[in-house]
Amino acid sequence: MRRSLPATLSCCLIAILGDATALADHSAASDPWVLESKIALGQVSGRIDHMAVDIGRNRLYVAELGHDSIGVIDLKSRKLVRTVGGFRQPQGVAFDESSDTLIVANAGDGSARLLRGEDLAPIATINLGEDADNVRVDRSARQAVVGYGSGALAVIDLSSHRTVAKIPLKGHPEGFQLEASGRRIFVNVPDSREMAVVDRITGKQTGSWSTQDLGANFPLIIDEARQNVLVLFRRPAKLGVFAIRDGARLELLDSCGDADDIFTDARRNRVYVSCGEGFLETFEVRGSGHVSLGGVATSAGARTAQWIPEIDRLALAVRATESEPAAIWIFRPTTE
């Protein structure tokens, strides 16, 4: 029997809706992240920058650049326990377990401030000049390395609380990492369109990897297992994979925009990227390359994050909006 046109349309509509629901269910099931909680940061406005972890005390430290403060979160109870003020546009933050020291780099006055881990009491203030930015810790040497100014890395001894070396660069250093299995530091220097290779023993730049047609290289991570350096570019938005031995470009993949942090998850062979366009993207290592698994939408401007492998969670810094306060969003990977 011939169906009427409305009946035919109704059947087609049901079929389409059924397929769309199935696709949506599949998409939700394949999402690499689950948002577990949102931890409000109180009356914090403006930009939020990097984070650090004191895993022994279950603390997460948040550089609240726009509020001149450091937020202190208890990761176990998932609550804000304290806000420490008096900073000047804090950008970089790192914690050293061996000396029980929190290091805070301030863009506003160019200082690196050292605080005692137990009670966050001030220990020392080290004036670097201007735009103190990212911080990394060399735990074996009990030193902190701070990028600052128009082009330098400062090496700070965490026992004597003084600067023991200043390593010149060709421009302001953005993301950088210390090689765990060697003596090199790999530094993104977008102003000179390069990745600088520095010997942290001699305190000199020993190499320069040109970014060629890529610009605004900000976050960087070292994949020690595969002997690669992974770099995020903003112009255009790409993930570049480079051989650690000589800087040869091995891969170039599309990525989310306005990236500011990148992490490797050795357990799952994955790479996590947080982007200011409002996206948390996941790449997976497959064979000798990387494949994007997509990710989850977050919030515009939420470009800094902290992967915490000890608790298998990722913390994302989300700025205040008209409807929600500034917060740290805690994500759990969906795969074991």
FENTANOR-V671831 format. One record per residue. RES is the residue in one small letter. NEAR is the number of other C-alpha atoms within 8 Angstrom. Layout:
BEGIN
[[RES/NEAR] [RES/NEAR]]
END
This chain:
BEGIN
[[m/2] [r/3] [r/6] [s/6] [l/6] [p/6] [a/8] [t/9] [l/8] [s/8] [c/8] [c/8] [l/8] [i/8] [a/8] [i/8] [l/8] [g/8] [d/8] [a/8] [t/8] [a/8] [l/8] [a/8] [d/8] [h/8] [s/8] [a/7] [a/6] [s/6] [d/11] [p/12] [w/10] [v/9] [l/8] [e/8] [s/7] [k/8] [i/11] [a/10] [l/11] [g/7] [q/6] [v/11] [s/9] [g/10] [r/9] [i/13] [d/13] [h/12] [m/14] [a/11] [v/11] [d/11] [i/7] [g/5] [r/5] [n/10] [r/12] [l/13] [y/13] [v/13] [a/15] [e/17] [l/14] [g/10] [h/10] [d/12] [s/15] [i/13] [g/14] [v/13] [i/12] [d/12] [l/9] [k/5] [s/5] [r/8] [k/9] [l/12] [v/7] [r/7] [t/9] [v/8] [g/7] [g/6] [f/9] [r/11] [q/13] [p/19] [q/16] [g/15] [v/17] [a/13] [f/12] [d/12] [e/8] [s/7] [s/8] [d/10] [t/13] [l/13] [i/14] [v/13] [a/17] [n/18] [a/14] [g/10] [d/11] [g/15] [s/14] [a/14] [r/13] [l/13] [l/12] [r/12] [g/9] [e/6] [d/5] [l/8] [a/8] [p/8] [i/8] [a/8] [t/8] [i/10] [n/8] [l/11] [g/10] [e/11] [d/11] [a/20] [d/14] [n/14] [v/14] [r/11] [v/11] [d/10] [r/9] [s/5] [a/5] [r/13] [q/12] [a/13] [v/12] [v/15] [g/15] [y/18] [g/12] [s/8] [g/12] [a/15] [l/13] [a/14] [v/12] [i/13] [d/12] [l/11] [s/6] [s/5] [h/10] [r/8] [t/10] [v/8] [a/8] [k/10] [i/10] [p/9] [l/11] [k/10] [g/11] [h/14] [p/16] [e/14] [g/10] [f/14] [q/11] [l/10] [e/11] [a/6] [s/5] [g/5] [r/10] [r/10] [i/12] [f/12] [v/14] [n/15] [v/16] [p/15] [d/9] [s/7] [r/13] [e/12] [m/13] [a/14] [v/13] [v/13] [d/12] [r/9] [i/5] [t/5] [g/10] [k/9] [q/12] [t/8] [g/7] [s/9] [w/9] [s/7] [t/9] [q/6] [d/4] [l/10] [g/12] [a/10] [n/14] [f/15] [p/15] [l/15] [i/12] [i/10] [d/10] [e/9] [a/5] [r/5] [q/10] [n/12] [v/12] [l/12] [v/13] [l/16] [f/16] [r/13] [r/8] [p/7] [a/13] [k/13] [l/13] [g/13] [v/12] [f/13] [a/12] [i/9] [r/5] [d/5] [g/8] [a/7] [r/9] [l/8] [e/9] [l/9] [l/7] [d/7] [s/9] [c/13] [g/9] [d/10] [a/17] [d/13] [d/13] [i/13] [f/10] [t/10] [d/10] [a/6] [r/5] [r/7] [n/9] [r/12] [v/12] [y/12] [v/13] [s/16] [c/18] [g/15] [e/12] [g/12] [f/14] [l/13] [e/15] [t/13] [f/12] [e/12] [v/11] [r/7] [g/5] [s/5] [g/7] [h/9] [v/8] [s/8] [l/9] [g/9] [g/11] [v/10] [a/7] [t/8] [s/10] [a/7] [g/10] [a/16] [r/16] [t/15] [a/12] [q/12] [w/9] [i/10] [p/7] [e/5] [i/5] [d/9] [r/11] [l/11] [a/12] [l/14] [a/14] [v/13] [r/13] [a/12] [t/7] [e/5] [s/5] [e/6] [p/13] [a/15] [a/13] [i/12] [w/13] [i/13] [f/13] [r/11] [p/10] [t/8] [t/4] [e/4]]
END
